[in-house]
Amino acid sequence: MTAVGDIHTLEMLNPGIETTKPPQPFTEATLLGAMENIARYVTDPEDKKILKETDGLGTPATRADIIGNAVARDYLYYAGKHILPTEKGTSMINALPQVIKDVGVTARWEKGLEMIASGNMDYDRFMRHIEGWIGKIIDDNRNIPIHIDKSSVQKSSASGAGFSSSGRSRQKYSRRKTSAASGTKTSSGRKTGLKSGLGRTKRVRSGGSGTARRGKLTANDE
């Protein structure tokens, strides 16, 4: 039996050499799955809980459009079955402030929408807070530098059918058929009547006045 202080002779050592591997690139299916199950990429316990109980990023009806728009605007491109970022997309992500890229944004919005639906938050106050938050981000980052190699910018006018000028595939992102939902299910199980997802119109009732309002949410309440 080996005891503390015993000395042993090492007769053989076979060290294994391993290298870390980057994660596999997204395909259409895995990217859609990651958007739906975005909670797995979140560390904050409260944000993770909210995202697990909602639709994640977007909805089944809008996720394909979100990705398709990123491809159309040359932020993403197809490399066979994989979806990769262009240099333009990478430069944009690196330049944007972290608060805009925080997936917890969606969770905090969902929490705010649920509070409006339950009558615990005033719609106009919610919108004013978001508008102020957006304005501050714009003011703080008005002169943000974005460096993009001109040769990497894909111009539709110079591209062939279905491809950019760099030869990258610009294939149309296929839309999957989904049934239209009548409202968004909150974490408490209520139907809010609010269409969940970024940048879409929400129909809510404001501050007990009984009047329906429409507003377009385009950023997160920090």
C-alpha positions in Angstrom: 0.0 0.0 0.0 1.3 3.4 -0.9 1.7 5.9 1.9 2.4 9.5 2.1 6.2 10.1 1.6 6.8 6.8 -0.4 9.1 7.1 -3.4 8.2 5.2 -6.5 10.1 4.7 -9.8 8.4 5.7 -13.0 9.1 2.9 -15.5 7.1 4.1 -18.5 5.3 7.3 -19.5 3.1 7.6 -22.6 1.8 11.1 -22.7 -1.1 11.7 -25.1 -1.0 14.7 -27.2 -4.4 16.2 -27.9 -5.5 19.4 -29.4 -8.8 21.3 -28.9 -11.1 21.3 -31.8 -13.4 24.2 -32.8 -17.1 23.5 -32.7 -18.7 22.2 -35.9 -20.2 24.9 -38.1 -24.0 25.3 -38.0 -26.2 23.8 -40.6 -29.8 25.0 -41.3 -31.1 22.4 -38.9 -28.6 23.0 -36.1 -28.8 26.8 -36.3 -32.6 26.7 -36.1 -32.3 24.3 -33.1 -29.8 26.6 -31.4 -32.1 29.6 -31.8 -35.0 27.6 -30.3 -32.9 26.2 -27.5 -30.9 29.4 -26.9 -31.1 28.9 -23.2 -28.2 26.4 -23.4 -25.9 29.3 -24.3 -26.9 31.5 -21.3 -25.2 31.4 -17.9 -27.5 33.8 -15.9 -30.0 31.5 -14.1 -33.0 33.8 -14.3 -32.4 34.5 -18.1 -31.9 30.8 -18.7 -35.2 29.9 -16.9 -37.2 32.5 -18.9 -35.7 31.4 -22.2 -36.4 27.7 -21.5 -40.1 28.5 -20.9 -40.5 30.6 -24.0 -39.7 30.2 -27.7 -36.1 31.1 -27.5 -34.9 33.5 -30.3 -37.8 34.3 -32.7 -40.6 31.8 -33.2 -41.0 28.8 -35.5 -42.6 31.2 -38.1 -39.8 33.8 -38.0 -36.5 32.0 -37.4 -36.0 31.1 -41.1 -36.6 34.7 -42.1 -34.0 35.9 -39.5 -31.4 33.7 -41.0 -32.5 34.4 -44.5 -32.2 38.1 -44.0 -28.6 37.7 -42.6 -27.7 35.7 -45.8 -29.4 38.3 -48.1 -27.4 41.1 -46.3 -24.1 39.2 -46.7 -23.6 38.6 -43.0 -23.8 34.8 -43.5 -23.2 32.5 -46.5 -23.6 28.9 -47.4 -20.5 26.6 -47.7 -22.1 23.4 -48.8 -24.5 22.4 -46.0 -22.9 24.7 -43.5 -23.7 28.3 -42.7 -20.7 30.5 -42.0 -20.1 34.2 -41.3 -18.7 36.4 -44.0 -15.9 38.9 -43.2 -18.6 41.6 -43.2 -20.6 39.7 -40.6 -17.6 39.0 -38.4 -16.5 42.6 -38.6 -20.0 43.7 -37.6 -20.2 41.3 -34.6 -16.8 42.4 -33.4 -17.7 46.1 -33.7 -21.1 46.0 -31.9 -21.2 46.6 -28.1 -21.6 43.5 -26.0 -25.0 44.7 -24.6 -26.6 44.4 -28.1 -25.3 40.8 -28.5 -26.4 39.6 -25.1 -29.0 36.9 -25.5 -30.4 37.9 -22.1 -32.0 40.8 -24.0 -34.7 38.5 -25.2 -35.3 37.0 -21.8 -35.7 40.4 -20.2 -38.1 41.5 -22.9 -40.1 38.4 -22.4 -40.3 39.1 -18.7 -41.5 42.7 -19.4 -44.1 41.5 -21.8 -45.4 39.0 -19.3 -45.6 41.8 -16.7 -47.7 43.9 -19.1 -50.0 41.0 -19.8 -50.6 40.4 -16.1 -51.2 44.1 -15.5 -48.0 44.6 -13.4 -46.3 47.0 -15.9 -47.5 49.9 -17.9 -47.1 49.5 -21.7 -46.1 53.1 -22.2 -43.5 53.0 -19.5 -42.0 49.8 -20.9 -41.7 51.5 -24.4 -40.2 54.7 -23.0 -37.6 52.7 -21.2 -36.7 50.8 -24.3 -36.6 53.9 -26.5 -34.3 55.6 -24.0 -32.0 52.5 -23.9 -31.8 52.4 -27.7 -31.1 56.2 -27.8 -28.2 55.8 -25.3 -26.7 52.9 -27.3 -26.8 55.0 -30.5 -25.3 58.0 -28.8 -22.5 56.0 -27.2 -21.6 54.2 -30.4 -22.3 56.8 -33.1 -18.8 56.8 -34.4 -18.1 53.1 -33.9 -15.3 51.9 -36.3 -16.1 49.0 -38.5 -13.2 47.7 -40.7 -14.1 45.6 -43.7 -11.9 44.6 -46.5 -13.5 46.0 -49.6 -12.6 42.9 -51.6 -14.7 40.8 -49.2 -17.9 42.8 -49.5 -20.3 40.9 -51.6 -22.2 43.0 -54.1 -25.4 41.6 -55.6 -24.9 43.7 -58.7 -21.6 42.0 -59.4 -22.7 38.5 -58.6 -23.9 35.7 -60.8 -27.3 33.9 -60.3 -27.4 32.5 -56.9 -23.8 33.5 -56.0 -22.0 36.6 -54.7 -19.0 38.1 -56.4 -16.7 36.0 -54.2 -18.4 32.9 -55.4 -20.2 32.2 -52.1 -23.6 30.7 -52.3 -26.5 33.1 -51.8 -29.2 30.4 -52.0 -32.6 31.3 -50.6 -33.2 30.1 -47.2 -36.1 27.7 -47.2 -39.1 28.6 -45.1 -40.8 25.8 -43.1 -44.5 25.8 -42.9 -45.9 26.5 -39.4 -49.3 27.2 -38.1 -50.0 30.8 -37.0 -50.2 31.3 -33.3 -52.9 33.4 -31.7 -50.5 34.8 -29.1 -47.4 34.2 -27.1 -47.3 31.8 -24.2 -45.6 33.3 -21.3 -43.6 31.4 -18.6 -46.7 31.4 -16.4 -48.7 29.6 -19.2 -50.9 32.7 -20.1 -51.6 33.8 -23.6 -50.6 37.4 -23.9 -51.9 38.2 -27.3 -48.4 39.5 -28.0 -46.4 38.2 -30.9 -43.1 37.2 -29.5 -39.8 38.0 -31.2 -37.6 40.9 -32.0 -38.8 43.8 -34.2 -42.4 42.7 -34.6 -45.6 44.5 -33.7 -47.0 43.7 -30.2 -50.7 44.3 -29.3 -51.2 45.0 -25.7 -53.4 46.9 -23.3 -52.0 50.0 -21.7 -52.2 50.8 -18.0 -55.7 49.7 -17.3 -57.2 52.2 -19.8 -58.6 49.4 -21.9 -57.2 50.9 -25.1 -55.2 48.6 -27.4 -51.8 50.0 -28.4 -49.3 48.8 -31.0 -45.6 49.2 -30.6 -42.6 47.8 -32.3 -39.9 46.4 -30.1 -36.4 46.7 -31.5 -34.0 46.5 -28.6 -33.8 45.2 -25.0 -34.5 46.7 -21.7 -31.2 46.5 -19.8 
